[in-house]
């Protein structure tokens, strides 16, 4: 189990962040604070996606 987590921790983190972002979309409040929260949440989600892709590319290069 520990070897699995060490190899795929970035994908698990992306799943947790994705679920959190989707739940924030479900509870969306169309006020100014809600729109700002969705924008910053989207930026954070895209940042995590970028990091996961970079980690995966680096892992595949190193073998």
Secondary structure by P-SEA (a helix, b strand, c coil): caaaaaacaaaaaaaaaaaaaaaaaaaccccaaaaaaaaaaaaaaaaaaaaaaaaaaaaaaac
